[in-house]
Amino acid sequence: MKLRAIPVLLLIACFGEHISAHEFLYNFLEVKIGDDEGVTVHFTVHAAEFSDDSTVDPTSTDTTWFETLPFSAKTRLCGRADSEINKSYRIQSGESRLQPLPIPVEAGLDNDTRPGCLSTYLSVPDSAKSITLFYSGVGKRLLLVITRKGSFPKTHDLASGDSCKIPLHP
């Protein structure tokens, strides 16, 4: 079973920007481990799923649909996305729980984020030796990508209730 999942995960990791249906199946989280830049955890949520507007087709959202929303709708949508992130993920360094920054309403959808998605991040303290991710997303799996400067990204496919300990130093 695990061996069959590896090629699929590699395809998603390498060609994910060209696959349209998987935002409904997966949540995405990337842990970037740099030498001098420190460690950041990047959260991505499919924003269209949190919209009040029943006319929004989540399968056809692009980088411009968010900009057409009124400010009050953007604020509600970002609040719901933040709530989902805080409910679905718990990231700990030792006994300390690390919290992501709220999604900035005025930032909208940037070009580095998947179409129709919002993102935020958290910075891991330099003193942390490892972090542990606990995932409790409902209805979706988590594609966790760990990028370490100078090495090929590692992917983990997590189900709700799974956890993963990530060493931050080689």
QUINOR-V522761 format. One record per residue. RES is the residue in one small letter. NEAR is the number of other ideal C-beta (glycine too) atoms within 8 Angstrom. Layout:
# QUINOR-V522761
RES,NEAR  RES,NEAR
This chain:
# QUINOR-V522761
m,4  k,5  l,5  r,7  a,9  i,8  p,7  v,8  l,11  l,9  l,9  i,13  a,11  c,6  f,8  g,10  e,5  h,5  i,9  s,6  a,7  h,9  e,11  f,8  l,7  y,10  n,12  f,10  l,14  e,11  v,15  k,10  i,9  g,8  d,4  d,4  e,7  g,8  v,12  t,11  v,15  h,11  f,13  t,13  v,13  h,11  a,14  a,11  e,8  f,9  s,11  d,6  d,7  s,4  t,4  v,9  d,7  p,12  t,6  s,5  t,12  d,7  t,9  t,7  w,12  f,14  e,7  t,5  l,11  p,5  f,7  s,6  a,11  k,12  t,9  r,9  l,15  c,13  g,8  r,9  a,13  d,12  s,8  e,10  i,12  n,9  k,6  s,10  y,13  r,7  i,12  q,11  s,11  g,5  e,3  s,6  r,6  l,11  q,6  p,13  l,8  p,7  i,11  p,8  v,9  e,4  a,6  g,8  l,13  d,7  n,4  d,4  t,11  r,10  p,8  g,14  c,12  l,13  s,12  t,13  y,10  l,12  s,7  v,13  p,6  d,5  s,4  a,11  k,6  s,9  i,15  t,11  l,15  f,9  y,16  s,10  g,11  v,6  g,3  k,10  r,11  l,15  l,15  l,14  v,13  i,12  t,9  r,9  k,8  g,3  s,5  f,3  p,9  k,7  t,12  h,10  d,10  l,11  a,8  s,9  g,5  d,8  s,8  c,10  k,8  i,10  p,7  l,10  h,4  p,3
